[in-house]
Amino acid sequence: MEIIKIKQRIRKFNQENAPFYIVDHDNGEFSLCLPLDLLSEEYGLYCQDAFDAYAAEIGESAYSQNGLKTHGSGYEWEAAFRETFKENANIKNILFDCEAGGFFCYTNDLSLLEDFGSRFKDICENTKRFTPIVSAGIKNMVAWEAEQERLMKTVRGQLLRNPTTVFEIMTPNGNIRIMPEDSRALLNGNQKFLSIDGVAYAADELLRR
């Protein structure tokens, strides 16, 4: 009976919130989907206005040299979705699997997906509301990506990316070998200093290198 109710709920959502739709993966997870290439021309253009407005805001053309839209990828839809629900603690229960051609997210909470999905649809169909959300969302995404790029150039970033790797780090006083157990201790704050030939290095300073 519960399976039947779930299917009925999903069918109702999909009918009322097209072109957004929910998929039951039969493993306890549900996806909210919006493949951009399946949007009708009218619907796509209607929502695209907010992304074109962002292009104009930052001084870019809405079209690339090959005639494609410069903004409005699935990743930027994700940015708008995150911005829409950034104050809602439940956003942490949503995982994203977006790509250039589509917006996709999933969770094991069907009610949450129904709620977020229907509310997001209403917002993105209101250009006046959607435009500032798109702008703020993309700017936050760009800033986050820049910070991640900066982080990956540091010792902290490399330890986060490769937690099981043994690192050799050169310093003016010699090399430091960081074992996987050292990485964990440094990253969680349990190890405040590393010593080389009697010279103590603050963990925070080392991680920023």
C-alpha positions, 0 to 999 in steps of 0.5 A: 500500500505504501508503494502505491501511495508513493507512486500516486504522490509522484504522479500527482507531483509530476502532473502539477509541476511539469516540466520538473518531475520526480523519479523513484529509484526504488532504493529509498532515494528520489530525484528531482529532475529538469533536463534542459533539452526537453524544455518546451521553447516557450518554457525555456525562454521564459525561465532563461530571461533570468540567466540572460539578465545575469549575463547583462549584469556582468557585461556579457552577451547572452550568446556565445560566438557559436550561438549558444546561451552563455548562462543557464546550464544545469550547474547554474540552475543548481546555484539558483536552487541552493540560493533559494533554500540557503536559509532552510536547514533541510538543504543539507539533506539534498545532494546534487548531480547536475550537468551542463544539460540538466538539473538533478538532485536527490534525497531519501525524503520524498516530502522534502523533494515535493516541497522544494520542487513545487516551491522552486518551480513557482519561483523560477516561473516568476522572472521578477523573483527568479532574476535576483536569485539567479544572480546571487546564486551564480555569484556565490557559486563562482566565489566558492569555486575560486575558494576551492581552487585556492584551497587545492593549492595549499597543503590543507587542500592536498591533504583533504583531496588525498587523505591516504597519501604520504606527503613529503613537504620541503621547508627551509629546515628540512623535509616533513613527512606527513603520514595519513594518521598525521593528516587526520590529526592536522585537519581535525585540529588534534595536532597543533605543531610539527617538529623538524630538527627541533624547530616547531611549525604551527599546524595552521601555518603549515596547512596554509602553505 
